[in-house]
Amino acid sequence: MRFRYILTVCVVLLSGCTSHTCLYDWEKGRRKVSPISEMAIWYGGHSARNPYLWTPERFGKTVTYVDEQGVEHWLFGNMLMMEIWTDDYKVTYSIANDSRASSTQEHWQELIDYWFDGEHRLSALDRSIEAAAMRIGAPPSKRGIVFSLPDPVYFENYTDAMKGVNRNTVYWGSIDGRQMDFSRAEDRVAAYIWMVDKVRRSFAEAKYSNIELIGFYVISEELSYPGSFRHEYKQHNVTVKALADYCHSVNEGLFWVPYAMAPGCDRWKEYGFDLCIMQPNRYWKDPQWSWEQICGMIEKNNLGMELEFEGTHGEALNSSILSRLSTGGINPYAAENKARFREYLDEAVQHGIYGRSPLVLYSGTNALYELAVSDDAHDREMYHQLCRFIIENPLRQ
């Protein structure tokens, strides 16, 4: 038995990090997850997203910011790569609230293949940072990457299963020759770990120069606990906690961005998360919660805050969200939506969140880039205000 163990160790050492029990170079020496001041969320993987490709130019507006005086600054230090849909509209990476199916191992691999294509996406980001470093000098550190993990959903079709239809739990795929049965919590954990190790290995093989994997993101926006709604089918306090333990064993972090007042957001430390950022969900009309309630929850539970806007803020109808409006090319909602987004900045300052808690930017598919390249004075004003808010954040100092 001892000989077999020594032989296994020798094979791992000779062939590189081929086992999930060993660390890659960027993970060695990490004692805990480094604190972050800000992170931007970027979507990619579904072919219906417009634009579909992440190029160095598109990433460039996230990497650096050129102020009104023409001085270029490093902008976001961390980025979350995620997707919620597969190319098949009938399949989702999370629990569907309709009759769409849960994603399989094949779909999970497609998400990895999208981001690690060797030319665009993460490779494009690496090149964009390299080009910026040539102009303004090296950034303070490598830019951190967080990779989203699909949900290992209990049923092949969760919504139908709740109606007593299609209660299949053996649909995802196999690991090491064993078919996963997602009625077993340990198999859902195994799928999480399979994905984590695939992403870690892809990072190692890519040999990026300017970006570094810092952790993973749980896509579910609400988490179950004993006594919560249909806990027996989710058991996040078991599966996510096991995921967190594994991430920490390889010196990677675990992150979560729940919706406003979501179940579990006051228990995030119990699940093992390193950081929890709450969505205020006040950019859109008829918000359910007041700013006092939102900021009170953030302060009480030591949460970060998400800044939210989409392509509905622009003066011209140049986003896919607004292109269906026939108003002569002018967005009638631009001023209202800009004012609504600026509330986020004002409330973060007034409640002492700014400079104390991490911030995450949600801007839909391409809204930040649209602001950055707009010729409209109002759009540019909002862009400069947002970027100054990020680069002047005392938490960055």
Rosetta blueprint (number, residue, H / E / L):
1 M L
2 R H
3 F H
4 R H
5 Y H
6 I H
7 L H
8 T H
9 V H
10 C H
11 V H
12 V H
13 L H
14 L H
15 S H
16 G L
17 C L
18 T L
19 S L
20 H L
21 T L
22 C L
23 L L
24 Y L
25 D H
26 W H
27 E H
28 K L
29 G L
30 R L
31 R L
32 K L
33 V L
34 S L
35 P L
36 I L
37 S L
38 E E
39 M E
40 A E
41 I E
42 W E
43 Y E
44 G L
45 G L
46 H L
47 S L
48 A L
49 R L
50 N L
51 P L
52 Y L
53 L L
54 W L
55 T L
56 P H
57 E H
58 R H
59 F H
60 G H
61 K H
62 T H
63 V H
64 T E
65 Y E
66 V E
67 D L
68 E L
69 Q L
70 G L
71 V L
72 E E
73 H E
74 W E
75 L L
76 F L
77 G L
78 N E
79 M E
80 L E
81 M E
82 M E
83 E L
84 I L
85 W E
86 T L
87 D L
88 D L
89 Y L
90 K L
91 V E
92 T E
93 Y L
94 S L
95 I L
96 A L
97 N L
98 D L
99 S L
100 R L
101 A E
102 S E
103 S L
104 T L
105 Q H
106 E H
107 H H
108 W H
109 Q H
110 E H
111 L H
112 I H
113 D H
114 Y H
115 W H
116 F L
117 D L
118 G L
119 E L
120 H L
121 R H
122 L H
123 S H
124 A H
125 L H
126 D H
127 R H
128 S H
129 I H
130 E H
131 A H
132 A H
133 A H
134 M H
135 R H
136 I H
137 G L
138 A L
139 P L
140 P L
141 S L
142 K L
143 R E
144 G E
145 I E
146 V E
147 F E
148 S E
149 L E
150 P L
151 D L
152 P L
153 V L
154 Y L
155 F L
156 E L
157 N L
158 Y H
159 T H
160 D H
161 A H
162 M H
163 K L
164 G L
165 V L
166 N L
167 R L
168 N L
169 T L
170 V L
171 Y L
172 W L
173 G L
174 S E
175 I E
176 D L
177 G L
178 R E
179 Q E
180 M L
181 D L
182 F L
183 S L
184 R L
185 A H
186 E H
187 D H
188 R H
189 V H
190 A H
191 A H
192 Y H
193 I H
194 W H
195 M H
196 V H
197 D H
198 K H
199 V H
200 R H
201 R H
202 S H
203 F H
204 A H
205 E H
206 A H
207 K L
208 Y L
209 S L
210 N L
211 I E
212 E E
213 L E
214 I E
215 G E
216 F E
217 Y E
218 V E
219 I L
220 S L
221 E L
222 E L
223 L L
224 S L
225 Y L
226 P L
227 G L
228 S L
229 F L
230 R L
231 H H
232 E H
233 Y H
234 K L
235 Q L
236 H H
237 N H
238 V H
239 T H
240 V H
241 K H
242 A H
243 L H
244 A H
245 D H
246 Y H
247 C H
248 H H
249 S H
250 V L
251 N L
252 E L
253 G E
254 L E
255 F E
256 W E
257 V L
258 P L
259 Y L
260 A L
261 M L
262 A L
263 P L
264 G L
265 C L
266 D L
267 R L
268 W H
269 K H
270 E H
271 Y H
272 G L
273 F L
274 D L
275 L E
276 C E
277 I E
278 M E
279 Q L
280 P L
281 N L
282 R L
283 Y L
284 W L
285 K L
286 D L
287 P L
288 Q L
289 W L
290 S L
291 W H
292 E H
293 Q H
294 I H
295 C H
296 G H
297 M H
298 I H
299 E H
300 K H
301 N L
302 N L
303 L L
304 G E
305 M E
306 E E
307 L E
308 E E
309 F L
310 E L
311 G L
312 T L
313 H L
314 G L
315 E L
316 A E
317 L L
318 N L
319 S L
320 S L
321 I L
322 L L
323 S L
324 R L
325 L L
326 S L
327 T L
328 G L
329 G L
330 I E
331 N L
332 P L
333 Y L
334 A H
335 A H
336 E H
337 N H
338 K H
339 A H
340 R H
341 F H
342 R H
343 E H
344 Y H
345 L H
346 D H
347 E H
348 A H
349 V H
350 Q H
351 H L
352 G L
353 I L
354 Y L
355 G L
356 R L
357 S L
358 P L
359 L E
360 V E
361 L E
362 Y E
363 S L
364 G L
365 T L
366 N L
367 A H
368 L H
369 Y H
370 E H
371 L H
372 A H
373 V H
374 S L
375 D L
376 D L
377 A H
378 H H
379 D H
380 R H
381 E H
382 M H
383 Y H
384 H H
385 Q H
386 L H
387 C H
388 R H
389 F H
390 I H
391 I H
392 E L
393 N L
394 P H
395 L H
396 R H
397 Q L
